[in-house]
Each structure stands twice: as structure tokens, then as C-alpha cells.
Amino acid sequence: MRYSKQKGFTLIELMIVVAIVGILAAVAMPAYQNYLTKSKFTEVVAAAAPLKLAVELCAQDQSGIVNCSTGTQGVPVVNGTRYVQSGTVSGGAITLTAVASEGLNGATYILTPTYTANSPLQWTQNGTCVAQQMCK
């Protein structure tokens, strides 16, 4: 009598592998979606950089932040981008709003400066993006 060796996998082994892959995918997908949302929101955060610089220069020139607003004292107007719907600067405070689509749901990113003479501006970050954990 000859015995042949088993070749390949049994149905049970294949079903176990498929179940493990399914469980891993179920865990990974929400984390991946969160990662995508955060990566899209970085465009909103990056859009604040030139505005911060403009407000800091305005604060030096004006000896305060009261007159630092959109379109005045060298503070630029914010043009919308793929993920930035709108942005304004009022009294030095920067408010950027993300688009309502792409999973960003119109989240806001607000930077509020604190002015102290002869010191750099201190920025406080808040907005709905903090609660949604998009802008840490």
C-alpha cells in the first residue's frame, strides 16, 4: 500500500485564515479612516502658517493685535483650497473652516494670539477640530 502525502490546505484552515483577515480588516478600517481625515486636515493647519506670520509682523508694527485683520496691515485674504472652505483674521485671531465634505464636516481651526510687549505672540489652539481629534 502506498500512502500519499496531503497537499494543500483543508477547508477549515482556509476558513480560519479568512476569519482572521476579516477581523484584522474590521479593526484596521476605522483607524485608517481616522488617519485619512487627519491627513486631510493638515492642509487646514498648514494654511494658518502664513496668517500667523502676518499677524506676528502686524503685532510688531502696530504694537498690538487689535488692528490685525483680514485684508489690512499686510494680513492676506484666505482663498479656499481643496480642504479649506474659508478663513478670516479678526483682531489677530485666525479662524479657518474646513470643507463640509471629505469627512472633515466643516471643522474649525482657531488660533488665538496673546500679545505681550517685547515678547513673541503666544498662540492658543481651539475649535471643533480639537474635540474631533483632527488637530492636536
N, C-alpha and C positions, 0 to 999 in steps of 0.2 A: 504494500500500500504506500502510496505517496501522499504526503500532506503538502499542500501549497500554503505559502505564507500569505497572510492578509495584506492586501494592497489597498491604499486609500483610507478614507475616514468613514466611520459609521455615521448614520443619520443623527444619532444622539450627540455625537461630538460636534457635528456641524451646527446643530440647533443650539448647543451651549455657546459656541463661538458667536453665532448670530445674536443671541440674547445678550452676551457681554458687550458686543459692539453697539447694540441698541441702547443699553444702559449708559455707556460712555457718551454716546451722542446726545442722549436726553440731558445729561449733566453739562456737557460742553456747549450746547447751543445757547442757553441763556447767558452764559459767561461771554461767549463770542459776540452776541448781540450787544451786550453792555460795552464791550471793548470797541465795537464799531461806532456806537453812539458817542463814546468819549473821544474817539479819534476824530470824528466829525466836528465835535465841539471845540477842538483845539484851534480850528480856524477862527472861531469867535474870540477865543482868548488871544490869539495872535493879532487879531485886528485891533486890540486895545493897545498894543505896544507903541505905535506912532502917536496915538492920542495921549498916552501917558507922558511921552517925551514932550509933546506940545504943551501940555498942561504944566509940566515942570518948568519949561522955559518961560511960559506966561507968568507963572508964580514968581519967578525971579525978576522978570521985567516989571511986574505990577506990584510987587511986594505983598502979594496975597493971591487968593484964588477966586475971589468974588467975580472978577471981570473975565474969567477964563470960560468961555462958552463956545459952542459950535459956530464956526464962521467968523470969529473975532479973535484978535490978538494972536494970530497965527495958528489957531486951533482949526484943523481941517474938518470939512464936512465928510461924514461917513457915507460911502457908496455901498450899496448892497452887494454881496458876493453870493457864491453858491449856498453857503450856510448862514450868512449874516443877513438878516432882513433889514435891520435899521440900527442906527446908533446916534446917540446925542451926548453932548457935553454941556452941563449946566452948573455954573459955579464950581467948576473943577471936577465935579462928579461925572464919571463916564458910565453910560448905560448902553449896553449892546443887547440886541434881541435876536435870537436865532430864528431860523425859518420854522414854520409850523409842521413841515413835513420831515422826511428822512429820520424820524424817530427823535427829533430834537424838541418837538412840541412847543416851540416858541419860548424856550427857556431864556431867562435874562441873566446877564453877567454885569454886575455893578461894582465899580471901583470907586471908593470914596477917599479923597485925599485929606490929610490933616496937615495944615500949614503951621510951621513954627519958624520964625525969622532966623536966618542964618543956619538952617538945618535942611536936609533933604526932606521932601514930602514923604509922609508915611501913608501907605495905601491899605485900605481895609476892603476885603473882598466879600461880597454877598450877592444875593439874587436867588432866583429859583433854581439855578444850576447847582447851588450848594446842597439843597435838600435832595435833588435828584442825583447827586454824586457824580456830576459831569465835570466839575471844575474844582479840583482840590488844591 
